[in-house]
Amino acid sequence: MRVPEEFDEIRPYEPEEVQQVLHELIEDRQLNLVIQNQIPFIPKFIRKGILKLACKGIHSTLDFQKRYMRPIMDYIIFRSTSKCTFAGHPAPDKSGRYTFISNHRDIVLDSAILDIHLFRQGYPTTVEIGIGDNLLIYPWIKKLVRLNKAFTVRRGLSPRELLQSSQLMSKYIHFAVNEKQECVWLAQREGRAKDSSDNTQESVLKMLAMGGEGTLAERIKHLHIVPLTISYEYDPCDYLKAKEFQLKLDNPNYKKSRQDDLDNMSMGIDEQKGHVHYECAPCVDTWIDELADLPKNEFFPALAKRMDKEIHKGYKLFSCNYVAAHLLRGGYEDKFTEKEKLKFEKYLQSRLDKIDLENKNEKFLRERILTMYANPVFNKEAALAE
């Protein structure tokens, strides 16, 4: 299927473009320096020859994922998690196409691990992913993510440009799900929730309803949205997030640099995460009609609230979550052992020790990390109590 030209600036690569892009990546100087740093013992001419040979037969983004991304992700999961599990039923029909909307735990891995779960469960396709153009700091990164079925979300726009960009992106997502027969993944909000209190931004839902036809409920229903909860036992970037909290406290105008984003991506991929769990709630098609008669100014808040409830109910809670909740508010003693408490307290101190700040406010930083681990407990309790 030929994708309309209006989507050319944001869409993933089409099959006829894949081989040319692979050739460009093999010749890219910056990417070759990155690869050389990883495998310096292989001479450049041999490395290029191996890559050219390995790229033969790749004629689509899905081919690229199967040959390269799947084994890489299998290795990352093996090396950096103690367990990686999946629960819930995104759909009874694996031939269906869905829009997964999840909380945001890792810049790179959220959608990549979802792809692995879909592969393992026998789905015929993976997800196209929305990724902010602020992360595409080098041409080779942009090419690589478009090969990995990413479409571009533009950041830092004027209000008028933002409206136009949102309309185009919504139109593309509807096209991808209903015409291309692709699944899509989106984060529930722009950027990660630094305190792990995950709440859906109404703006994301409003964007999705700009495309399609019919009532607001019908437009949302056309995308077959599946709320998805991602739970990490340990967040590799917890101390970096805490550090950012203090930097913003000390200087309200503080902004992360591009290098900070790269550091977070690298840390999130490489470091230990313990048990990682993905859990799907039922597709919103099963309940969206309950909101169909609401006026527009009530529809999106109600939809966001219901999405949050489904995502919060799906948290898998670990002993470290309960220990953090106990240290903040007391209680929960029946949810962990003394050994588990001592283990988490030792872990907590090790994270605080990694934070390099001149005016280090350890009491504040400790509270911030505890809050990151405790908020899933508090949110799940609230969701189950409704």
VEXDREN-2710 file (C-alpha; in Angstrom, 1 decimal):
% VEXDREN-2710
k/r/px/py/pz
1/MET/0.0/0.0/0.0
2/ARG/1.3/3.4/-1.0
3/VAL/1.3/5.9/1.9
4/PRO/0.0/9.3/1.0
5/GLU/2.8/11.9/0.5
6/GLU/1.4/14.2/3.2
7/PHE/2.9/11.8/5.8
8/ASP/6.4/11.6/4.2
9/GLU/8.0/13.8/6.9
10/ILE/6.8/11.7/9.9
11/ARG/6.2/8.1/8.7
12/PRO/8.5/5.1/9.0
13/TYR/10.3/3.9/5.9
14/GLU/8.4/2.2/3.2
15/PRO/9.7/-1.2/1.8
16/GLU/11.2/0.4/-1.4
17/GLU/13.3/2.8/0.8
18/VAL/14.8/0.2/3.2
19/GLN/17.8/-1.0/1.2
20/GLN/19.0/2.5/0.4
21/VAL/18.7/3.6/4.0
22/LEU/20.6/0.5/5.2
23/HIS/23.4/1.4/2.7
24/GLU/23.5/4.9/4.0
25/LEU/23.8/3.7/7.6
26/ILE/26.6/1.3/6.7
27/GLU/28.5/4.3/5.3
28/ASP/27.6/6.8/8.0
29/ARG/30.8/8.1/9.7
30/GLN/29.2/8.8/13.1
31/LEU/27.5/5.5/13.4
32/ASN/30.7/3.7/12.4
33/LEU/32.5/5.4/15.3
34/VAL/29.8/4.2/17.6
35/ILE/30.1/0.6/16.3
36/GLN/33.9/0.8/16.4
37/ASN/33.8/1.7/20.1
38/GLN/31.7/-1.4/20.7
39/ILE/33.7/-3.8/18.6
40/PRO/37.2/-2.3/18.2
41/PHE/38.8/-5.6/17.5
42/ILE/37.1/-6.0/14.1
43/PRO/38.8/-4.0/11.3
44/LYS/36.6/-1.4/9.5
45/PHE/36.6/-3.1/6.0
46/ILE/35.6/-6.5/7.6
47/ARG/32.9/-4.8/9.6
48/LYS/31.4/-3.1/6.6
49/GLY/31.5/-6.3/4.6
50/ILE/29.7/-8.2/7.3
51/LEU/27.1/-5.5/7.6
52/LYS/26.4/-5.4/3.9
53/LEU/26.1/-9.2/3.8
54/ALA/23.8/-9.2/6.8
55/CYS/21.5/-6.5/5.2
56/LYS/20.7/-8.7/2.2
57/GLY/17.1/-9.9/2.1
58/ILE/15.8/-7.1/4.3
59/HIS/13.0/-5.4/2.4
60/SER/10.8/-4.0/5.1
61/THR/10.9/-2.4/8.6
62/LEU/9.4/-5.7/10.0
63/ASP/12.2/-7.7/8.3
64/PHE/14.7/-5.3/10.0
65/GLN/13.1/-5.8/13.4
66/LYS/13.1/-9.6/13.0
67/ARG/16.7/-9.9/11.9
68/TYR/18.3/-7.2/14.1
69/MET/16.1/-5.8/16.8
70/ARG/14.6/-9.1/18.0
71/PRO/17.9/-10.7/18.9
72/ILE/19.3/-7.5/20.3
73/MET/16.2/-7.1/22.5
74/ASP/16.4/-10.7/23.6
75/TYR/19.9/-10.1/24.7
76/ILE/19.1/-6.9/26.5
77/ILE/16.2/-8.6/28.4
78/PHE/18.4/-11.5/29.3
79/ARG/21.3/-9.3/30.5
80/SER/19.4/-6.5/32.3
81/THR/16.3/-8.1/33.8
82/SER/15.8/-11.0/36.2
83/LYS/12.4/-11.7/34.6
84/CYS/10.2/-10.2/31.9
85/THR/6.5/-11.1/31.9
86/PHE/3.3/-10.2/30.1
87/ALA/-0.3/-10.6/31.3
88/GLY/-3.7/-9.5/30.2
89/HIS/-5.4/-9.9/26.8
90/PRO/-4.8/-7.0/24.4
91/ALA/-7.2/-8.8/22.0
92/PRO/-8.9/-12.1/21.5
93/ASP/-8.2/-11.8/17.8
94/LYS/-4.5/-11.6/16.9
95/SER/-5.4/-10.4/13.4
96/GLY/-6.8/-7.2/14.9
97/ARG/-4.9/-4.0/15.1
98/TYR/-4.6/-1.9/18.2
99/THR/-3.2/1.3/19.7
100/PHE/-1.4/0.6/22.9
101/ILE/-1.2/3.5/25.3
102/SER/1.0/3.0/28.3
103/ASN/2.7/4.7/31.1
104/HIS/6.3/5.7/30.2
105/ARG/9.2/4.0/32.0
106/ASP/12.0/4.0/29.5
107/ILE/12.8/6.2/26.5
108/VAL/13.8/3.3/24.3
109/LEU/12.6/0.0/25.8
110/ASP/8.9/0.7/26.5
111/SER/7.8/-0.1/22.9
112/ALA/10.8/-2.4/22.1
113/ILE/9.9/-4.9/24.9
114/LEU/6.2/-4.7/23.8
115/ASP/7.4/-5.8/20.3
116/ILE/9.1/-8.8/21.9
117/HIS/6.0/-9.8/23.7
118/LEU/3.9/-9.5/20.5
119/PHE/6.5/-11.7/18.7
120/ARG/6.3/-14.3/21.4
121/GLN/2.5/-14.4/21.5
122/GLY/2.3/-14.9/17.7
123/TYR/1.1/-11.5/16.5
124/PRO/1.9/-11.0/12.8
125/THR/3.1/-7.5/13.3
126/THR/4.8/-5.2/15.8
127/VAL/4.0/-1.6/16.8
128/GLU/4.7/1.7/15.0
129/ILE/5.9/4.0/17.7
130/GLY/5.7/7.8/18.3
131/ILE/9.0/9.3/19.2
132/GLY/9.8/12.9/19.9
133/ASP/12.1/14.6/17.4
134/ASN/14.1/16.1/20.3
135/LEU/15.7/12.7/20.7
136/LEU/16.7/12.4/17.1
137/ILE/19.9/14.4/17.5
138/TYR/21.9/12.8/14.8
139/PRO/20.8/11.9/11.2
140/TRP/21.8/8.2/11.8
141/ILE/19.5/8.0/14.9
142/LYS/16.6/9.3/12.9
143/LYS/17.2/6.8/10.1
144/LEU/17.6/4.0/12.6
145/VAL/14.4/4.7/14.5
146/ARG/12.4/5.1/11.2
147/LEU/13.8/1.6/10.2
148/ASN/12.4/0.5/13.6
149/LYS/8.9/1.5/12.6
150/ALA/8.9/4.9/14.4
151/PHE/6.9/8.0/13.3
152/THR/8.1/11.4/14.4
153/VAL/6.4/13.5/17.0
154/ARG/7.5/17.2/16.6
155/ARG/8.4/19.1/19.8
156/GLY/8.9/22.7/20.7
157/LEU/6.3/24.1/18.3
158/SER/4.3/27.3/18.3
159/PRO/0.6/26.9/19.1
160/ARG/-0.4/27.1/15.5
161/GLU/2.4/24.6/14.4
162/LEU/1.4/22.3/17.2
163/LEU/-2.2/22.2/16.0
164/GLN/-1.2/21.4/12.5
165/SER/1.3/18.8/13.6
166/SER/-1.3/17.1/15.9
167/GLN/-3.8/17.0/13.1
168/LEU/-1.3/15.4/10.8
169/MET/-0.2/12.9/13.4
170/SER/-3.7/11.9/14.3
171/LYS/-4.6/11.4/10.7
172/TYR/-1.5/9.3/10.2
173/ILE/-2.3/7.1/13.3
174/HIS/-5.8/6.4/12.0
175/PHE/-4.3/5.6/8.6
176/ALA/-1.7/3.3/10.1
177/VAL/-4.3/1.3/12.2
178/ASN/-7.1/1.1/9.7
179/GLU/-5.5/1.2/6.3
180/LYS/-1.9/-0.1/6.8
181/GLN/-3.2/-2.6/9.4
182/GLU/-0.4/-1.8/11.8
183/CYS/-0.5/-1.6/15.6
184/VAL/0.7/1.6/17.2
185/TRP/2.3/2.4/20.6
186/LEU/2.1/5.8/22.3
187/ALA/3.1/7.0/25.8
188/GLN/0.2/8.4/27.8
189/ARG/2.0/11.7/28.2
190/GLU/4.9/13.7/26.8
191/GLY/8.0/12.6/28.7
192/ARG/8.4/10.2/31.6
193/ALA/6.6/10.8/34.9
194/LYS/9.6/11.5/37.0
195/ASP/7.8/10.6/40.2
196/SER/6.2/7.4/38.7
197/SER/2.7/8.8/39.3
198/ASP/1.4/8.0/35.8
199/ASN/-1.5/10.1/34.5
200/THR/-2.8/10.4/31.0
201/GLN/-2.6/13.8/29.4
202/GLU/-5.9/14.9/27.9
203/SER/-3.9/16.5/25.0
204/VAL/-2.8/13.0/23.9
205/LEU/-6.4/11.8/23.7
206/LYS/-7.6/15.0/22.0
207/MET/-4.9/14.6/19.4
208/LEU/-6.1/11.0/18.7
209/ALA/-9.7/12.3/18.2
210/MET/-8.6/14.9/15.6
211/GLY/-8.5/12.1/13.0
212/GLY/-11.1/9.7/11.8
213/GLU/-14.8/10.3/11.4
214/GLY/-17.9/10.3/13.6
215/THR/-18.5/11.3/17.2
216/LEU/-15.6/11.6/19.6
217/ALA/-16.3/8.1/21.0
218/GLU/-16.5/6.7/17.5
219/ARG/-13.1/8.2/16.6
220/ILE/-11.5/6.8/19.7
221/LYS/-13.2/3.4/19.0
222/HIS/-11.7/3.3/15.5
223/LEU/-8.2/3.1/17.1
224/HIS/-9.0/0.1/19.3
225/ILE/-7.0/1.6/22.2
226/VAL/-5.5/-0.9/24.8
227/PRO/-4.4/0.6/28.1
228/LEU/-1.0/-0.9/28.9
229/THR/0.8/-0.9/32.3
230/ILE/4.6/-1.2/32.5
231/SER/6.1/-2.1/35.9
232/TYR/9.8/-2.1/36.8
233/GLU/11.1/-3.6/40.0
234/TYR/14.1/-1.2/39.8
235/ASP/14.3/1.9/37.7
236/PRO/17.9/2.3/36.3
237/CYS/17.3/6.1/36.0
238/ASP/15.9/6.7/39.5
239/TYR/18.9/8.6/40.8
240/LEU/19.1/10.6/37.6
241/LYS/15.5/11.6/38.0
242/ALA/16.1/12.5/41.6
243/LYS/19.1/14.6/40.6
244/GLU/17.0/16.4/38.0
245/PHE/14.4/17.2/40.7
246/GLN/17.0/18.9/42.8
247/LEU/18.5/20.8/39.9
248/LYS/15.0/22.2/39.1
249/LEU/14.5/23.0/42.8
250/ASP/17.8/24.9/42.9
251/ASN/17.2/26.5/39.5
252/PRO/13.6/26.7/38.2
253/ASN/14.9/27.4/34.7
254/TYR/17.0/24.3/34.5
255/LYS/16.7/22.3/31.3
256/LYS/18.1/18.9/30.4
257/SER/20.7/18.8/27.7
258/ARG/20.8/16.5/24.8
259/GLN/23.6/14.6/26.5
260/ASP/21.4/14.1/29.5
261/ASP/18.8/12.4/27.3
262/LEU/21.5/10.2/25.8
263/ASP/22.7/9.3/29.3
264/ASN/19.2/8.4/30.3
265/MET/18.7/6.2/27.2
266/SER/22.0/4.5/27.8
267/MET/21.4/3.9/31.5
268/GLY/17.8/2.6/30.8
269/ILE/19.0/0.1/28.3
270/ASP/22.2/-1.2/30.1
271/GLU/21.5/-1.2/33.8
272/GLN/19.7/-3.8/35.9
273/LYS/15.9/-3.5/36.1
274/GLY/15.0/-6.6/38.1
275/HIS/11.5/-8.0/37.2
276/VAL/9.8/-6.1/34.3
277/HIS/6.1/-6.7/33.8
278/TYR/3.7/-5.6/31.1
279/GLU/-0.1/-5.9/31.6
280/CYS/-2.8/-5.1/29.2
281/ALA/-6.3/-4.0/30.3
282/PRO/-9.3/-4.8/28.1
283/CYS/-9.6/-2.7/24.9
284/VAL/-11.5/0.6/25.5
285/ASP/-14.0/-0.5/22.8
286/THR/-15.6/-2.6/25.6
287/TRP/-16.6/0.5/27.6
288/ILE/-16.1/3.7/25.5
289/ASP/-19.8/3.8/24.7
290/GLU/-20.5/4.6/28.3
291/LEU/-18.9/8.0/27.7
292/ALA/-20.5/8.6/24.3
293/ASP/-23.2/11.1/25.5
294/LEU/-20.8/13.3/27.4
295/PRO/-20.2/16.8/26.0
296/LYS/-16.7/17.5/24.7
297/ASN/-15.5/19.4/27.8
298/GLU/-16.4/16.3/29.9
299/PHE/-15.6/13.5/27.5
300/PHE/-11.8/13.9/27.5
301/PRO/-11.4/14.3/31.3
302/ALA/-13.6/11.2/31.8
303/LEU/-11.7/9.2/29.2
304/ALA/-8.3/10.2/30.8
305/LYS/-9.6/9.3/34.2
306/ARG/-10.8/5.9/33.0
307/MET/-7.5/5.3/31.2
308/ASP/-5.6/6.1/34.4
309/LYS/-7.7/3.7/36.4
310/GLU/-7.1/0.8/34.0
311/ILE/-3.3/1.6/33.9
312/HIS/-3.0/1.9/37.7
313/LYS/-4.9/-1.3/38.3
314/GLY/-2.4/-3.1/36.1
315/TYR/0.7/-2.3/38.2
316/LYS/2.7/-5.3/39.4
317/LEU/3.9/-4.3/42.9
318/PHE/7.2/-5.6/44.3
319/SER/8.6/-5.6/47.8
320/CYS/10.6/-2.5/47.1
321/ASN/7.4/-0.6/46.3
322/TYR/5.9/-1.6/49.6
323/VAL/9.0/-0.8/51.5
324/ALA/9.1/2.7/50.0
325/ALA/5.5/3.2/50.8
326/HIS/6.2/2.1/54.4
327/LEU/9.1/4.4/54.8
328/LEU/7.0/7.4/53.6
329/ARG/3.7/6.7/55.3
330/GLY/4.1/3.7/57.6
331/GLY/2.1/0.5/57.3
332/TYR/2.4/-2.3/54.7
333/GLU/4.5/-4.5/57.1
334/ASP/2.7/-7.6/55.9
335/LYS/3.9/-7.0/52.3
336/PHE/7.7/-7.4/52.8
337/THR/10.2/-9.2/55.1
338/GLU/12.9/-7.6/57.2
339/LYS/15.4/-9.0/54.7
340/GLU/13.6/-7.3/51.8
341/LYS/13.5/-4.0/53.7
342/LEU/17.2/-4.1/54.5
343/LYS/17.9/-4.9/50.8
344/PHE/15.9/-2.0/49.5
345/GLU/17.4/0.4/52.1
346/LYS/20.9/-0.6/51.0
347/TYR/19.9/-0.1/47.3
348/LEU/18.4/3.3/48.1
349/GLN/21.6/4.5/49.8
350/SER/23.7/3.2/46.8
351/ARG/21.5/5.3/44.5
352/LEU/21.9/8.4/46.6
353/ASP/25.7/7.8/46.6
354/LYS/25.7/8.0/42.8
355/ILE/24.2/11.6/42.7
356/ASP/27.0/14.1/42.2
357/LEU/25.8/17.5/43.2
358/GLU/27.8/20.3/45.0
359/ASN/24.9/21.2/47.3
360/LYS/23.5/17.8/47.7
361/ASN/20.2/17.7/49.6
362/GLU/20.2/14.1/50.6
363/LYS/16.9/14.3/52.6
364/PHE/15.1/15.8/49.6
365/LEU/16.7/13.3/47.2
366/ARG/15.8/10.3/49.4
367/GLU/12.2/11.5/49.6
368/ARG/12.1/11.8/45.8
369/ILE/13.4/8.3/45.1
370/LEU/11.1/6.8/47.8
371/THR/8.1/8.6/46.1
372/MET/9.0/7.1/42.7
373/TYR/8.8/3.6/44.2
374/ALA/5.8/4.3/46.4
375/ASN/3.4/6.0/44.0
376/PRO/2.5/2.8/42.1
377/VAL/1.2/1.4/45.5
378/PHE/-0.8/4.5/46.3
379/ASN/-2.3/4.8/42.7
380/LYS/-3.2/1.1/42.5
381/GLU/-4.9/1.3/45.9
382/ALA/-6.9/4.3/44.8
383/ALA/-7.9/2.6/41.5
384/LEU/-9.1/-0.6/43.2
385/ALA/-11.0/1.4/45.7
386/GLU/-13.2/3.2/43.1
END
